[in-house]
Amino acid sequence: MIQVPVDSGFVSRETRERLEAYADLVRKWQSRINLISPKTVPDLWSRHILDSLQLFALRPQPINWMDIGSGAGFPGLVTAICLTEIGEGWVHLVESNNKKAAFLRQVIAQTGARASVLPIRIDAARAKVGLIDAISARALAALPELVAHCAPFVEDNPKIEMWFHKGLDYPDEVRSARDLWAFDLVEHKSRLQDGSVILKISNLSQLT
């Protein structure tokens, strides 16, 4: 059974302090740019940080990640903060919005997160990130579009993993994606929100 990070016992005191500093910066910057939905600000810790920590609970190994459409940094920046304590692994945060990219850089500078920011479009990232082991995304696009974004990276690493946070309508998205793509799928149920999942996709290939 995967331990869900719903209490401070899942991460060390140092990592929790880094995550709290990150949360403080989200609240500070939220007044200037729309990082997250305003209605979720009061529930920032449970709605965004703990939800993102579920991914690290599932895949805690120090691998090389690319987080696409990073926005406020969920889940990629949370993963990068957790990797700081390990001292290995890396997260490439792909975010084309310059203001959000500036926010991500400030969090990295303040927390020491093992991450770098690429203020470019996803389709330009392949030439920048090198070989990566896994791709993550949260609240970015429907599954068929996400898979299409990731497909070019499979050419570089056929074993690449794709991890996507999804809500209640994920079964419809999976069916739509399977009309165009073949892939292995593992559904990890969210321990924080009924009906939500984290999908792991691997062995991706396009149907002919």
Secondary structure as UniProt FT lines:
FT   TURN            8..9
FT   HELIX           13..30
FT   TURN            31..32
FT   HELIX           38..43
FT   HELIX           45..50
FT   HELIX           51..58
FT   STRAND          64..68
FT   TURN            71..75
FT   HELIX           76..86
FT   STRAND          90..94
FT   HELIX           98..111
FT   STRAND          115..118
FT   HELIX           122..124
FT   HELIX           126..129
FT   STRAND          134..138
FT   HELIX           143..156
FT   TURN            158..159
FT   STRAND          161..166
FT   TURN            168..169
FT   HELIX           170..178
FT   TURN            179..180
FT   STRAND          181..189
FT   TURN            194..195
FT   STRAND          197..206
//
